[in-house]
Amino acid sequence: MTAQQSSLAPTTTKPSSAGTLYAALGVTSFSFSFPGTAWALDGFGPWSAIGVRGVLAAVIAIAALLMTRAPLPARADWPALAVVAGGCAIGFPLLTTLALQTSSTANSAIVIGALPMATAAFSAILTRRSPSKVFWAAAGVGAATVVVYTLSQNHGRPTVADLYLFGALLVCAAGYAQGGRLSARMPGWRVIAWGVALAAPVNLVVALAALPNEPVHLTTKAVAGMAYIAAVSQFGGFVVWYKGMGLIGVARASQLQLAQPLLTLVWAVLLLGEHFTAAVPVTAAIVLTCIVVTQRARTS
C-alpha cells in the first residue's frame, strides 16, 4: 500500500494516539467557527466577512510559507490543492456565512453532522477501499442521530439556508479528503497554507468589491470573531486537522467530527445565548459511542 492510500483508509493497526489528538484539536478548533462567524457578522456584511477572512488567512499562510522557505508542491499535487482551496478556503466559508444570515448556529450544525459520512465516502471513492461494515454502521448511526437532532431544532422544515449548508457539506468533504491524502507526504500546515494562498485572489476580489458597499462596524465581537475565523477556522485549525488525518487516515479522523455539532451547541449557549433541549445529553451519549466504535473498527 502506498502512503497515499494509507492516509485515506484506516489500516488494521491501532490508530496513532498522537494522530487522534491532533484531529481532536482540529475538531475543537472548528467547533467555534459558527459562533465566530456569527460574531463577525455583528460588524461585517456577509460578503465582506467572506472576503476579509480569506485575505487575512492568506497573509498568515503566505508569511509562514516564506519564513520557512517551503518548496513548491509537486506538479501532480496542484489539482488536489485546488480542491482544498475551492472547498475549504472558498466554498465552505462562503456558503456557511450566507446560511448563518437566516439560520441559527444550532441548525447550521447539520453541516457538521453529515460531514464525517461525506468525507469518508469521498475517501473511499478516491482510494477504492472501503472501511468495514461495522465502521459504516456506526458512522451512519452517529450521522443520522446528529442530523435528526439538528433538524428538529428547525422543526424539520428545509430552507434556503439548508441548501447553502448542503452545498457547503459537499465541497468541504471533498477538500478534507484531498487534504488528508496530501498530508501523507506533505506537512499538513503546508497543505492548507497552499490552499489558502491559491484562494487568495478570489477572496481579495470579493473583499474589495464588498467593503465599499457593506457597512462595517468594528465592535469587539466583530473583531474577535473575524480574528478567530481567519487565523484559526481558515488556517490554524486545519494545520492540526490535516496532520491528524495524515496519521490516522481520513475516514477514521472524519468520524471525530461527529462530536463537533455538540460542541458548537455548547458554545452557542455560552457565547450567543442560544438554548437547547434535554435531548442533548442523549444525543451526546449516542454520538460518543459511535466515535469509539469507528475508532476501533478494522477495515474489510
Disulfide bonds with the S-S distance in Angstrom:
none
